[in-house]
């Protein structure tokens, strides 16, 4: 299997690509495309660039809506969920338009793109290799900056026709990203390359190629892609548990345990692996519940869960659980009741949801 990884920036009319491998350094190439010819362009790209292990994708500024936002001080996932539920409230998008949404880690800058296009681009690129990250171009550029010796810069990136994007990064943090039409027909000055063997025009694609982890926190995802990434993470967890169980069984066998007892132990451990979904969901539930929340009862029937307890604010519990990609159809089962607990007010909650 190839050890090379690729970063692809989807520009206005071209795919800019960086392919990195340990032995050969980095290679760059540009392939023209249109939304109607994306499949043909990816085929040409794969033939030209060769096999790669995985792909990081950066959605270019030409396709992005950018918004400075002020959201309530709740968990990052809950804030992103607010943008996802009604994207037309925050971005210049038609109602009911499917959207891919991203929110910076500090919750101050949000990005949106046409969800149907993002899904189509990813589907096409996965005929070449698995897509492991999807980012807004400024966030991909941020990773390239964080991997360089220049933690602060202001640079231009390609946007739409006769338009350029300006990205400000200060001390390794993305401060702003905006689109503008310069008075002169020429683009603003592009910063120098962020890697010795990569031209500055490929800085965004370079950033897309750097991180191949599947962390979802700031990715630009549609609901469909979010479910796919979450499902892949759950399958990896279950696979690791099963592999660990088999390895433990092999050690017991080598130590001289009887065949019958070893098989019984393996069966028990593999049964635990089968229940890995419940363990993963419980971990997600614990991570998502606000610090003030106390879960007093959890009921599980198949993929349907019910959680009852109390918290300082029941609405925050609902918003926090709704922000978890593994949970869907999050809803209250009953009205909240307020009561006095010591010196503070508390609210009961009974929440139901399904685990994907």
Helices and strands as residue ranges (DSSP letters): E 5-10, E 14-21, E 25-32, G 35-37, H 38-49, E 54-59, G 61-63, E 65-68, H 76-85, G 87-89, E 99-103, E 109-114, H 115-125, E 130-136, H 137-146, E 153-158, E 164-170, E 173-180, G 200-202, H 203-210, H 223-254, H 259-274, H 276-288, E 294-301, E 304-311, H 314-322, E 327-332, E 338-341, E 344-355
